[in-house]
Amino acid sequence: MDPDFDIELQLLLQGIFLKYQHDFRHYATASLRRRLSQAMDHFGCRTLSQLQDRVLHEPDVFSQMLRFLTVQVSEMFRDPSYFKALREHVIPVLQTYPSIKIWIAGCSKGEEVWSMAILLEEEGLLERSIIYATDINTEALAAAESGIFGLDHMAQFSTNYQQAGGKKSLSDYYSAAYNGAIFRQSLKSHIVFADHSLATDNVFSEVHLVSCRNVLIYFDRELQNRAIKLFYDSLVHRGFLGIGPKETLRFSPQDKSFSEIVSGERIYQRL
């Protein structure tokens, strides 16, 4: 890799932080190199310095840049065994609370948020639940809040739903129109969508479950540790944390603060 590219990368990230207060300085470098190379091609920039000039002087370009800086690839009921484990091991504990708060951190376009709402509905918990869905990308949040997904995704989503222990048909929860699946607004009435950064923001509520999956892999160790500490501080005593299948708490200072309750599913309980 060109050493000048890495110098320009650090200058670009510092500029974004100072100008827009979005902090990507502790995201994994290898992933940033790849995604920013794609951004340079998209914007027709020969160097990162040229891209930085546009990002700092054209706010619309920065809004588009968030598509490259944040990962927005997911599925409803992604990794079905995770949702099945939540249904079997976490939901019975949550049912003992009079009210429940759940935080989906880094919610992207909302696939996991709507999946969680459906799971809670089927287990009789949605009426006494609040789901906080947060992300730093406002365009992704708007897409998540719309509850609209392409019909071409529904076959895979339905397969995931059934494998996750779904009790009905996924089609019971949406209406099809104009090549889109529009999920029931009654589900959304229990979801709060909000801008929140794991890199710069602090705890905003006490919650019973944090689900932040396939996000930590894009952070460096320092930012991973910050995020995990934030999750710990957000959880009630004996609250639950779910992370992605390729993520771990093993090397975090918070490792001893959690116990893994479902082997292999990366579901932990706060000690």
C-alpha positions as CSV (number, residue, x, y, z in Angstrom):
1,M,0.0,0.0,0.0
2,D,1.2,3.5,-0.9
3,P,2.4,5.2,2.3
4,D,1.0,8.5,1.0
5,F,-2.4,6.9,1.0
6,D,-2.2,6.1,4.7
7,I,-1.1,9.7,5.4
8,E,-4.0,11.1,3.4
9,L,-6.3,8.6,5.1
10,Q,-5.5,9.9,8.6
11,L,-5.9,13.5,7.3
12,L,-9.3,12.7,5.8
13,L,-10.6,11.0,8.9
14,Q,-9.4,13.9,11.1
15,G,-11.0,16.4,8.8
16,I,-14.3,14.5,8.9
17,F,-14.2,14.5,12.7
18,L,-13.4,18.2,13.0
19,K,-16.0,19.2,10.4
20,Y,-18.9,16.8,11.0
21,Q,-18.1,15.4,14.4
22,H,-18.3,11.8,13.0
23,D,-15.3,9.8,14.3
24,F,-14.0,7.1,12.0
25,R,-10.4,7.4,13.3
26,H,-10.5,4.1,15.1
27,Y,-12.2,2.0,12.4
28,A,-10.2,-0.9,11.1
29,T,-7.6,0.4,8.7
30,A,-7.7,-2.4,6.2
31,S,-11.5,-2.1,5.8
32,L,-11.3,1.7,5.5
33,R,-8.6,1.4,2.8
34,R,-10.9,-0.8,0.7
35,R,-14.0,1.2,1.1
36,L,-12.3,4.6,0.5
37,S,-10.7,3.2,-2.6
38,Q,-14.3,2.5,-3.8
39,A,-15.3,6.0,-2.8
40,M,-12.5,7.5,-4.8
41,D,-13.7,5.6,-7.9
42,H,-17.3,6.6,-7.2
43,F,-16.5,10.4,-6.9
44,G,-13.9,10.4,-9.7
45,C,-11.0,11.4,-7.4
46,R,-7.5,10.4,-8.2
47,T,-6.3,10.8,-4.6
48,L,-7.7,10.8,-1.1
49,S,-6.7,14.5,-0.8
50,Q,-9.0,15.3,-3.7
51,L,-11.7,13.4,-2.0
52,Q,-11.0,15.2,1.3
53,D,-11.4,18.6,-0.5
54,R,-14.8,17.6,-1.8
55,V,-15.9,16.1,1.6
56,L,-14.9,19.2,3.5
57,H,-16.5,21.7,1.1
58,E,-19.5,19.8,-0.2
59,P,-21.8,18.6,2.6
60,D,-23.8,16.5,0.1
61,V,-20.6,14.6,-0.7
62,F,-20.1,13.7,2.9
63,S,-23.7,12.5,3.2
64,Q,-23.0,10.1,0.3
65,M,-19.6,9.2,1.8
66,L,-21.4,7.6,4.8
67,R,-22.5,4.9,2.5
68,F,-18.9,3.9,2.0
69,L,-17.8,4.5,5.6
70,T,-20.6,2.5,7.2
71,V,-21.5,-1.1,6.3
72,Q,-25.2,-1.6,5.3
73,V,-25.4,-5.2,4.4
74,S,-27.7,-7.4,6.4
75,E,-30.8,-9.7,6.3
76,M,-33.9,-10.2,8.4
77,F,-33.2,-12.9,11.0
78,R,-29.6,-13.0,9.8
79,D,-27.8,-16.0,11.5
80,P,-31.2,-17.7,12.4
81,S,-29.6,-19.7,15.2
82,Y,-28.9,-16.4,17.0
83,F,-32.5,-15.4,17.0
84,K,-33.6,-18.9,18.0
85,A,-31.2,-18.7,20.9
86,L,-32.7,-15.4,21.9
87,R,-36.2,-16.9,21.8
88,E,-35.2,-19.9,23.9
89,H,-32.7,-18.5,26.4
90,V,-33.2,-14.7,26.7
91,I,-36.9,-14.1,26.1
92,P,-37.9,-16.3,29.1
93,V,-35.9,-14.0,31.4
94,L,-37.2,-10.8,29.7
95,Q,-40.7,-12.0,30.3
96,T,-40.1,-11.6,34.1
97,Y,-39.8,-7.8,33.7
98,P,-42.9,-5.5,33.7
99,S,-41.3,-3.5,30.9
100,I,-38.4,-4.1,28.6
101,K,-35.9,-1.9,26.7
102,I,-33.8,-3.2,23.9
103,W,-31.0,-1.4,22.0
104,I,-30.1,-2.4,18.5
105,A,-26.8,-0.6,18.0
106,G,-25.6,0.0,14.4
107,C,-29.0,-0.9,13.0
108,S,-28.1,0.0,9.4
109,K,-31.3,-0.2,7.3
110,G,-33.3,-2.0,10.0
111,E,-33.4,-5.6,9.1
112,E,-32.5,-6.7,12.6
113,V,-34.8,-4.1,14.2
114,W,-37.9,-5.4,12.4
115,S,-36.8,-9.0,13.1
116,M,-36.6,-8.2,16.8
117,A,-40.0,-6.5,16.8
118,I,-41.6,-9.6,15.2
119,L,-39.9,-11.9,17.7
120,L,-41.2,-9.8,20.6
121,E,-44.7,-9.8,19.1
122,E,-44.7,-13.6,18.8
123,E,-43.6,-14.0,22.4
124,G,-46.2,-11.5,23.7
125,L,-43.6,-8.9,24.8
126,L,-43.9,-6.2,22.2
127,E,-46.7,-4.3,24.0
128,R,-44.4,-3.7,27.0
129,S,-41.2,-3.1,25.0
130,I,-39.3,-0.2,23.6
131,I,-36.7,-1.0,20.9
132,Y,-34.0,1.7,20.4
133,A,-32.6,1.5,16.9
134,T,-29.5,3.6,16.4
135,D,-27.0,4.3,13.7
136,I,-24.7,7.2,12.6
137,N,-26.0,7.1,9.0
138,T,-29.2,9.2,8.8
139,E,-30.0,7.9,5.3
140,A,-29.9,4.3,6.7
141,L,-32.0,5.3,9.7
142,A,-34.7,6.7,7.3
143,A,-34.7,3.5,5.3
144,A,-35.0,1.5,8.5
145,E,-37.9,3.6,9.8
146,S,-39.8,3.1,6.5
147,G,-40.0,-0.6,7.1
148,I,-39.8,-1.2,3.3
149,F,-37.7,-4.0,1.8
150,G,-37.4,-5.3,-1.7
151,L,-39.6,-8.2,-2.5
152,D,-36.6,-10.0,-4.1
153,H,-35.3,-10.4,-0.5
154,M,-38.4,-11.9,1.0
155,A,-37.7,-15.5,0.1
156,Q,-34.3,-15.4,2.0
157,F,-35.8,-13.5,4.8
158,S,-38.7,-16.0,5.1
159,T,-36.3,-18.9,5.2
160,N,-34.3,-17.2,7.9
161,Y,-37.5,-16.5,9.9
162,Q,-38.6,-20.1,9.8
163,Q,-35.1,-21.4,10.8
164,A,-35.1,-18.8,13.7
165,G,-38.2,-20.5,15.1
166,G,-40.9,-18.3,13.6
167,K,-44.4,-19.2,14.6
168,K,-46.3,-17.9,11.6
169,S,-45.5,-16.9,8.0
170,L,-43.3,-13.9,7.6
171,S,-45.8,-12.6,5.0
172,D,-48.3,-12.2,7.9
173,Y,-46.3,-9.1,9.0
174,Y,-46.1,-7.2,5.7
175,S,-48.0,-6.1,2.7
176,A,-46.6,-6.3,-0.8
177,A,-46.9,-3.2,-3.1
178,Y,-44.8,-1.8,-5.9
179,N,-42.0,-4.4,-5.7
180,G,-41.6,-3.7,-2.0
181,A,-42.7,-5.4,1.2
182,I,-44.1,-2.9,3.7
183,F,-44.0,-4.1,7.3
184,R,-46.9,-3.4,9.7
185,Q,-46.9,0.0,11.3
186,S,-48.1,-1.6,14.6
187,L,-44.6,-3.0,14.9
188,K,-43.0,0.4,14.5
189,S,-45.0,2.0,17.2
190,H,-42.6,0.3,19.7
191,I,-39.4,1.4,17.9
192,V,-37.5,4.6,18.5
193,F,-35.0,5.5,15.7
194,A,-32.1,7.8,16.7
195,D,-28.7,9.0,15.6
196,H,-26.0,7.6,17.9
197,S,-22.3,7.1,17.5
198,L,-20.5,4.3,19.4
199,A,-17.3,6.3,18.8
200,T,-18.3,9.6,20.4
201,D,-21.7,9.3,22.2
202,N,-22.5,8.1,25.7
203,V,-25.1,5.9,27.4
204,F,-28.6,7.2,26.8
205,S,-30.8,4.6,28.5
206,E,-30.7,1.6,30.8
207,V,-31.7,-1.5,28.7
208,H,-32.3,-5.2,29.2
209,L,-30.7,-6.4,25.9
210,V,-28.1,-4.9,23.6
211,S,-27.8,-6.4,20.2
212,C,-24.8,-5.1,18.2
213,R,-23.9,-7.6,15.5
214,N,-21.2,-7.4,12.8
215,V,-20.2,-3.9,13.8
216,L,-17.3,-4.4,16.2
217,I,-15.3,-6.2,13.4
218,Y,-15.0,-2.8,11.7
219,F,-13.4,-1.1,14.7
220,D,-9.9,-1.2,16.0
221,R,-9.2,-2.6,19.5
222,E,-9.5,0.8,21.2
223,L,-12.9,1.5,19.7
224,Q,-14.1,-2.0,20.3
225,N,-13.2,-1.6,24.0
226,R,-15.1,1.7,24.2
227,A,-18.2,0.2,22.6
228,I,-18.2,-2.9,24.9
229,K,-17.8,-0.6,28.0
230,L,-20.7,1.4,26.7
231,F,-22.9,-1.7,26.4
232,Y,-21.9,-2.8,29.9
233,D,-22.8,0.6,31.3
234,S,-26.1,0.5,29.5
235,L,-27.3,-2.9,30.7
236,V,-29.3,-3.6,33.8
237,H,-27.9,-6.1,36.3
238,R,-27.9,-9.5,34.5
239,G,-28.9,-7.9,31.2
240,F,-27.9,-9.5,27.9
241,L,-25.5,-8.6,25.1
242,G,-25.5,-10.2,21.7
243,I,-22.6,-9.7,19.2
244,G,-21.7,-11.1,15.8
245,P,-20.5,-14.6,15.1
246,K,-17.0,-13.4,14.2
247,E,-16.7,-11.0,17.2
248,T,-15.6,-11.8,20.8
249,L,-15.2,-10.2,24.2
250,R,-12.1,-12.3,24.9
251,F,-9.5,-9.5,24.6
252,S,-11.7,-6.7,26.1
253,P,-11.1,-5.3,29.6
254,Q,-14.8,-6.1,30.1
255,D,-14.3,-9.8,29.4
256,K,-14.7,-10.8,33.1
257,S,-17.8,-8.6,33.4
258,F,-19.8,-11.0,31.2
259,S,-20.6,-14.7,31.0
260,E,-21.4,-16.4,27.7
261,I,-24.8,-18.0,28.2
262,V,-25.3,-19.7,24.8
263,S,-22.1,-21.4,23.6
264,G,-21.2,-20.3,20.0
265,E,-24.0,-17.8,19.6
266,R,-22.1,-14.9,21.2
267,I,-24.9,-14.1,23.7
268,Y,-23.5,-12.9,27.0
269,Q,-25.0,-11.9,30.3
270,R,-23.8,-9.0,32.4
271,L,-22.4,-10.1,35.8
